[in-house]
Amino acid sequence: MKDEELIKEIAKRMKRFRMEANKSHSETYIETDINTGRVESGKSSTSISVLKKLCVYYGRTLQELFKGL
């Protein structure tokens, strides 16, 4: 069962993390092999391991990502 609201909030936060890290979708894909467009679209759920990899890449933590959710 999907929680659409939660998925969309996580997508929004991941986009903010990417923008604050001053990274483009292309640059992130080349360096992590993760399609951030899919993660940030909020149209599907993403694994915790992918979210952790992106958080580390952006210099953030999973705690920051999930705080207040």
Biopython code that builds the backbone (N, CA, C, O; Angstrom):
import numpy as np
from Bio.PDB.StructureBuilder import StructureBuilder

atoms = [
    (1, "MET", "N", (0.840, -1.171, 0.000)),
    (1, "MET", "CA", (0.000, 0.000, 0.000)),
    (1, "MET", "C", (0.893, 1.245, 0.000)),
    (1, "MET", "O", (1.787, 1.372, 0.837)),
    (2, "LYS", "N", (0.650, 2.151, -0.933)),
    (2, "LYS", "CA", (1.447, 3.365, -1.066)),
    (2, "LYS", "C", (0.834, 4.511, -0.270)),
    (2, "LYS", "O", (-0.386, 4.639, -0.166)),
    (3, "ASP", "N", (1.691, 5.320, 0.274)),
    (3, "ASP", "CA", (1.289, 6.558, 0.919)),
    (3, "ASP", "C", (1.730, 7.678, -0.017)),
    (3, "ASP", "O", (2.856, 8.168, 0.067)),
    (4, "GLU", "N", (0.832, 8.070, -0.901)),
    (4, "GLU", "CA", (1.162, 9.048, -1.946)),
    (4, "GLU", "C", (1.672, 10.369, -1.371)),
    (4, "GLU", "O", (2.601, 10.966, -1.915)),
    (5, "GLU", "N", (1.079, 10.818, -0.296)),
    (5, "GLU", "CA", (1.486, 12.084, 0.314)),
    (5, "GLU", "C", (2.924, 11.998, 0.828)),
    (5, "GLU", "O", (3.708, 12.931, 0.650)),
    (6, "LEU", "N", (3.265, 10.886, 1.460)),
    (6, "LEU", "CA", (4.615, 10.683, 1.966)),
    (6, "LEU", "C", (5.624, 10.630, 0.818)),
    (6, "LEU", "O", (6.683, 11.253, 0.887)),
    (7, "ILE", "N", (5.295, 9.894, -0.222)),
    (7, "ILE", "CA", (6.190, 9.785, -1.381)),
    (7, "ILE", "C", (6.442, 11.158, -1.994)),
    (7, "ILE", "O", (7.578, 11.481, -2.342)),
    (8, "LYS", "N", (5.407, 11.957, -2.127)),
    (8, "LYS", "CA", (5.560, 13.294, -2.716)),
    (8, "LYS", "C", (6.399, 14.214, -1.836)),
    (8, "LYS", "O", (7.184, 15.011, -2.350)),
    (9, "GLU", "N", (6.244, 14.115, -0.526)),
    (9, "GLU", "CA", (7.050, 14.939, 0.377)),
    (9, "GLU", "C", (8.520, 14.535, 0.321)),
    (9, "GLU", "O", (9.401, 15.396, 0.322)),
    (10, "ILE", "N", (8.786, 13.247, 0.274)),
    (10, "ILE", "CA", (10.172, 12.779, 0.149)),
    (10, "ILE", "C", (10.764, 13.260, -1.176)),
    (10, "ILE", "O", (11.912, 13.701, -1.215)),
    (11, "ALA", "N", (9.994, 13.178, -2.252)),
    (11, "ALA", "CA", (10.449, 13.642, -3.565)),
    (11, "ALA", "C", (10.798, 15.131, -3.517)),
    (11, "ALA", "O", (11.817, 15.556, -4.060)),
    (12, "LYS", "N", (9.953, 15.904, -2.870)),
    (12, "LYS", "CA", (10.178, 17.350, -2.749)),
    (12, "LYS", "C", (11.453, 17.638, -1.966)),
    (12, "LYS", "O", (12.236, 18.511, -2.341)),
    (13, "ARG", "N", (11.655, 16.905, -0.884)),
    (13, "ARG", "CA", (12.859, 17.107, -0.078)),
    (13, "ARG", "C", (14.115, 16.690, -0.825)),
    (13, "ARG", "O", (15.149, 17.348, -0.718)),
    (14, "MET", "N", (14.033, 15.601, -1.582)),
    (14, "MET", "CA", (15.203, 15.175, -2.354)),
    (14, "MET", "C", (15.558, 16.210, -3.410)),
    (14, "MET", "O", (16.736, 16.462, -3.660)),
    (15, "LYS", "N", (14.568, 16.799, -4.018)),
    (15, "LYS", "CA", (14.838, 17.859, -4.996)),
    (15, "LYS", "C", (15.513, 19.042, -4.311)),
    (15, "LYS", "O", (16.473, 19.607, -4.835)),
    (16, "ARG", "N", (15.006, 19.411, -3.141)),
    (16, "ARG", "CA", (15.613, 20.528, -2.409)),
    (16, "ARG", "C", (17.058, 20.203, -2.049)),
    (16, "ARG", "O", (17.930, 21.061, -2.185)),
    (17, "PHE", "N", (17.325, 18.985, -1.595)),
    (17, "PHE", "CA", (18.696, 18.585, -1.266)),
    (17, "PHE", "C", (19.598, 18.707, -2.490)),
    (17, "PHE", "O", (20.718, 19.209, -2.394)),
    (18, "ARG", "N", (19.108, 18.247, -3.643)),
    (18, "ARG", "CA", (19.908, 18.314, -4.878)),
    (18, "ARG", "C", (20.191, 19.760, -5.254)),
    (18, "ARG", "O", (21.319, 20.110, -5.601)),
    (19, "MET", "N", (19.173, 20.592, -5.186)),
    (19, "MET", "CA", (19.343, 21.998, -5.552)),
    (19, "MET", "C", (20.314, 22.708, -4.590)),
    (19, "MET", "O", (21.159, 23.493, -5.019)),
    (20, "GLU", "N", (20.181, 22.424, -3.295)),
    (20, "GLU", "CA", (21.073, 23.033, -2.307)),
    (20, "GLU", "C", (22.512, 22.550, -2.468)),
    (20, "GLU", "O", (23.449, 23.267, -2.116)),
    (21, "ALA", "N", (22.692, 21.347, -2.993)),
    (21, "ALA", "CA", (24.033, 20.820, -3.264)),
    (21, "ALA", "C", (24.557, 21.323, -4.609)),
    (21, "ALA", "O", (25.691, 21.036, -4.993)),
    (22, "ASN", "N", (23.719, 22.076, -5.317)),
    (22, "ASN", "CA", (24.075, 22.651, -6.617)),
    (22, "ASN", "C", (24.462, 21.562, -7.628)),
    (22, "ASN", "O", (25.464, 21.668, -8.335)),
    (23, "LYS", "N", (23.633, 20.518, -7.667)),
    (23, "LYS", "CA", (23.865, 19.408, -8.582)),
    (23, "LYS", "C", (22.735, 19.340, -9.609)),
    (23, "LYS", "O", (21.573, 19.571, -9.274)),
    (24, "SER", "N", (23.072, 19.029, -10.841)),
    (24, "SER", "CA", (22.061, 18.842, -11.889)),
    (24, "SER", "C", (21.643, 17.373, -11.910)),
    (24, "SER", "O", (22.294, 16.512, -11.318)),
    (25, "HIS", "N", (20.536, 17.113, -12.610)),
    (25, "HIS", "CA", (20.113, 15.719, -12.779)),
    (25, "HIS", "C", (21.219, 14.929, -13.489)),
    (25, "HIS", "O", (21.553, 13.815, -13.086)),
    (26, "SER", "N", (21.774, 15.513, -14.536)),
    (26, "SER", "CA", (22.808, 14.818, -15.321)),
    (26, "SER", "C", (24.041, 14.510, -14.486)),
    (26, "SER", "O", (24.551, 13.390, -14.497)),
    (27, "GLU", "N", (24.506, 15.505, -13.774)),
    (27, "GLU", "CA", (25.697, 15.325, -12.946)),
    (27, "GLU", "C", (25.463, 14.241, -11.885)),
    (27, "GLU", "O", (26.324, 13.392, -11.654)),
    (28, "THR", "N", (24.309, 14.282, -11.255)),
    (28, "THR", "CA", (23.985, 13.298, -10.231)),
    (28, "THR", "C", (23.908, 11.902, -10.833)),
    (28, "THR", "O", (24.403, 10.940, -10.246)),
    (29, "TYR", "N", (23.288, 11.792, -12.003)),
    (29, "TYR", "CA", (23.180, 10.484, -12.660)),
    (29, "TYR", "C", (24.554, 9.923, -12.999)),
    (29, "TYR", "O", (24.825, 8.746, -12.760)),
    (30, "ILE", "N", (25.413, 10.757, -13.552)),
    (30, "ILE", "CA", (26.758, 10.315, -13.937)),
    (30, "ILE", "C", (27.537, 9.832, -12.717)),
    (30, "ILE", "O", (28.240, 8.824, -12.790)),
    (31, "GLU", "N", (27.417, 10.541, -11.602)),
    (31, "GLU", "CA", (28.208, 10.226, -10.421)),
    (31, "GLU", "C", (27.589, 9.168, -9.505)),
    (31, "GLU", "O", (28.300, 8.564, -8.703)),
    (32, "THR", "N", (26.264, 8.932, -9.611)),
    (32, "THR", "CA", (25.617, 7.967, -8.708)),
    (32, "THR", "C", (24.907, 6.835, -9.437)),
    (32, "THR", "O", (24.567, 5.823, -8.825)),
    (33, "ASP", "N", (24.683, 6.994, -10.725)),
    (33, "ASP", "CA", (23.918, 6.029, -11.519)),
    (33, "ASP", "C", (22.458, 5.928, -11.043)),
    (33, "ASP", "O", (21.821, 4.883, -11.173)),
    (34, "ILE", "N", (21.944, 7.039, -10.489)),
    (34, "ILE", "CA", (20.556, 7.107, -10.034)),
    (34, "ILE", "C", (19.836, 8.175, -10.843)),
    (34, "ILE", "O", (20.322, 9.297, -10.987)),
    (35, "ASN", "N", (18.676, 7.811, -11.366)),
    (35, "ASN", "CA", (17.861, 8.752, -12.129)),
    (35, "ASN", "C", (17.059, 9.601, -11.142)),
    (35, "ASN", "O", (15.999, 9.190, -10.670)),
    (36, "THR", "N", (17.577, 10.784, -10.841)),
    (36, "THR", "CA", (16.924, 11.643, -9.850)),
    (36, "THR", "C", (15.593, 12.198, -10.352)),
    (36, "THR", "O", (14.739, 12.570, -9.548)),
    (37, "GLY", "N", (15.412, 12.257, -11.641)),
    (37, "GLY", "CA", (14.122, 12.693, -12.180)),
    (37, "GLY", "C", (13.006, 11.771, -11.722)),
    (37, "GLY", "O", (11.909, 12.225, -11.397)),
    (38, "ARG", "N", (13.287, 10.493, -11.698)),
    (38, "ARG", "CA", (12.299, 9.508, -11.226)),
    (38, "ARG", "C", (12.061, 9.645, -9.725)),
    (38, "ARG", "O", (10.922, 9.577, -9.262)),
    (39, "VAL", "N", (13.133, 9.837, -8.974)),
    (39, "VAL", "CA", (13.009, 9.978, -7.525)),
    (39, "VAL", "C", (12.194, 11.235, -7.200)),
    (39, "VAL", "O", (11.300, 11.206, -6.354)),
    (40, "GLU", "N", (12.514, 12.333, -7.883)),
    (40, "GLU", "CA", (11.887, 13.619, -7.589)),
    (40, "GLU", "C", (10.490, 13.778, -8.175)),
    (40, "GLU", "O", (9.784, 14.723, -7.822)),
    (41, "SER", "N", (10.081, 12.889, -9.052)),
    (41, "SER", "CA", (8.747, 13.015, -9.643)),
    (41, "SER", "C", (7.659, 12.646, -8.640)),
    (41, "SER", "O", (6.525, 13.112, -8.746)),
    (42, "GLY", "N", (8.006, 11.813, -7.674)),
    (42, "GLY", "CA", (7.035, 11.409, -6.669)),
    (42, "GLY", "C", (5.964, 10.477, -7.202)),
    (42, "GLY", "O", (4.940, 10.268, -6.550)),
    (43, "LYS", "N", (6.188, 9.920, -8.370)),
    (43, "LYS", "CA", (5.198, 9.041, -8.982)),
    (43, "LYS", "C", (5.350, 7.593, -8.558)),
    (43, "LYS", "O", (4.459, 6.775, -8.789)),
    (44, "SER", "N", (6.483, 7.273, -7.936)),
    (44, "SER", "CA", (6.686, 5.909, -7.456)),
    (44, "SER", "C", (7.554, 5.941, -6.210)),
    (44, "SER", "O", (8.272, 6.910, -5.963)),
    (45, "SER", "N", (7.481, 4.885, -5.436)),
    (45, "SER", "CA", (8.295, 4.814, -4.228)),
    (45, "SER", "C", (9.745, 4.489, -4.603)),
    (45, "SER", "O", (10.024, 3.945, -5.671)),
    (46, "THR", "N", (10.644, 4.835, -3.703)),
    (46, "THR", "CA", (12.072, 4.633, -3.920)),
    (46, "THR", "C", (12.622, 3.879, -2.716)),
    (46, "THR", "O", (12.171, 4.083, -1.589)),
    (47, "SER", "N", (13.582, 3.020, -2.957)),
    (47, "SER", "CA", (14.134, 2.226, -1.855)),
    (47, "SER", "C", (14.935, 3.108, -0.898)),
    (47, "SER", "O", (15.445, 4.166, -1.268)),
    (48, "ILE", "N", (15.025, 2.637, 0.330)),
    (48, "ILE", "CA", (15.811, 3.334, 1.352)),
    (48, "ILE", "C", (17.276, 3.395, 0.940)),
    (48, "ILE", "O", (17.946, 4.397, 1.193)),
    (49, "SER", "N", (17.783, 2.342, 0.311)),
    (49, "SER", "CA", (19.196, 2.345, -0.082)),
    (49, "SER", "C", (19.485, 3.425, -1.119)),
    (49, "SER", "O", (20.548, 4.045, -1.084)),
    (50, "VAL", "N", (18.558, 3.656, -2.036)),
    (50, "VAL", "CA", (18.730, 4.727, -3.032)),
    (50, "VAL", "C", (18.661, 6.085, -2.341)),
    (50, "VAL", "O", (19.470, 6.967, -2.629)),
    (51, "LEU", "N", (17.709, 6.258, -1.438)),
    (51, "LEU", "CA", (17.593, 7.526, -0.718)),
    (51, "LEU", "C", (18.847, 7.789, 0.112)),
    (51, "LEU", "O", (19.327, 8.921, 0.164)),
    (52, "LYS", "N", (19.380, 6.755, 0.758)),
    (52, "LYS", "CA", (20.600, 6.929, 1.548)),
    (52, "LYS", "C", (21.775, 7.318, 0.667)),
    (52, "LYS", "O", (22.546, 8.211, 1.018)),
    (53, "LYS", "N", (21.917, 6.660, -0.469)),
    (53, "LYS", "CA", (23.021, 6.971, -1.382)),
    (53, "LYS", "C", (22.950, 8.427, -1.838)),
    (53, "LYS", "O", (23.968, 9.116, -1.894)),
    (54, "LEU", "N", (21.746, 8.888, -2.163)),
    (54, "LEU", "CA", (21.588, 10.283, -2.585)),
    (54, "LEU", "C", (21.854, 11.241, -1.431)),
    (54, "LEU", "O", (22.503, 12.269, -1.621)),
    (55, "CYS", "N", (21.365, 10.920, -0.245)),
    (55, "CYS", "CA", (21.623, 11.787, 0.910)),
    (55, "CYS", "C", (23.117, 11.935, 1.152)),
    (55, "CYS", "O", (23.607, 13.046, 1.353)),
    (56, "VAL", "N", (23.837, 10.831, 1.134)),
    (56, "VAL", "CA", (25.292, 10.878, 1.327)),
    (56, "VAL", "C", (25.933, 11.728, 0.227)),
    (56, "VAL", "O", (26.798, 12.558, 0.506)),
    (57, "TYR", "N", (25.516, 11.523, -0.998)),
    (57, "TYR", "CA", (26.053, 12.283, -2.137)),
    (57, "TYR", "C", (25.813, 13.782, -1.952)),
    (57, "TYR", "O", (26.679, 14.596, -2.275)),
    (58, "TYR", "N", (24.645, 14.144, -1.436)),
    (58, "TYR", "CA", (24.306, 15.560, -1.237)),
    (58, "TYR", "C", (24.833, 16.115, 0.084)),
    (58, "TYR", "O", (24.639, 17.293, 0.384)),
    (59, "GLY", "N", (25.503, 15.268, 0.879)),
    (59, "GLY", "CA", (26.033, 15.730, 2.157)),
    (59, "GLY", "C", (24.956, 15.869, 3.218)),
    (59, "GLY", "O", (25.065, 16.701, 4.118)),
    (60, "ARG", "N", (23.919, 15.056, 3.111)),
    (60, "ARG", "CA", (22.798, 15.095, 4.051)),
    (60, "ARG", "C", (22.652, 13.733, 4.721)),
    (60, "ARG", "O", (23.394, 12.801, 4.410)),
    (61, "THR", "N", (21.697, 13.619, 5.636)),
    (61, "THR", "CA", (21.450, 12.350, 6.325)),
    (61, "THR", "C", (20.008, 11.908, 6.104)),
    (61, "THR", "O", (19.132, 12.699, 5.757)),
    (62, "LEU", "N", (19.800, 10.617, 6.320)),
    (62, "LEU", "CA", (18.425, 10.111, 6.262)),
    (62, "LEU", "C", (17.582, 10.749, 7.363)),
    (62, "LEU", "O", (16.383, 10.964, 7.181)),
    (63, "GLN", "N", (18.200, 11.052, 8.505)),
    (63, "GLN", "CA", (17.465, 11.702, 9.580)),
    (63, "GLN", "C", (16.913, 13.049, 9.121)),
    (63, "GLN", "O", (15.772, 13.398, 9.421)),
    (64, "GLU", "N", (17.742, 13.806, 8.384)),
    (64, "GLU", "CA", (17.272, 15.087, 7.849)),
    (64, "GLU", "C", (16.125, 14.896, 6.875)),
    (64, "GLU", "O", (15.156, 15.655, 6.876)),
    (65, "LEU", "N", (16.248, 13.874, 6.046)),
    (65, "LEU", "CA", (15.219, 13.599, 5.041)),
    (65, "LEU", "C", (13.880, 13.274, 5.688)),
    (65, "LEU", "O", (12.839, 13.763, 5.248)),
    (66, "PHE", "N", (13.904, 12.449, 6.734)),
    (66, "PHE", "CA", (12.657, 11.973, 7.329)),
    (66, "PHE", "C", (12.173, 12.802, 8.523)),
    (66, "PHE", "O", (11.100, 12.529, 9.060)),
    (67, "LYS", "N", (12.937, 13.799, 8.941)),
    (67, "LYS", "CA", (12.550, 14.601, 10.111)),
    (67, "LYS", "C", (11.167, 15.218, 9.913)),
    (67, "LYS", "O", (10.900, 15.892, 8.918)),
    (68, "GLY", "N", (10.316, 14.972, 10.871)),
    (68, "GLY", "CA", (8.977, 15.562, 10.844)),
    (68, "GLY", "C", (7.958, 14.817, 10.011)),
    (68, "GLY", "O", (6.796, 15.217, 9.948)),
    (69, "LEU", "N", (8.380, 13.731, 9.366)),
    (69, "LEU", "CA", (7.428, 12.974, 8.574)),
    (69, "LEU", "C", (6.753, 11.968, 9.464)),
    (69, "LEU", "O", (5.900, 11.209, 9.002)),
]
sb = StructureBuilder()
sb.init_structure("model")
sb.init_model(0)
sb.init_chain("A")
sb.init_seg("    ")
for serial, (resi, resn, name, xyz) in enumerate(atoms, 1):
    if name == "N":
        sb.init_residue(resn, " ", resi, " ")
    sb.init_atom(name, np.array(xyz, "f"), 0.0, 1.0, " ", f" {name:<3s}", serial, name[0])
structure = sb.get_structure()
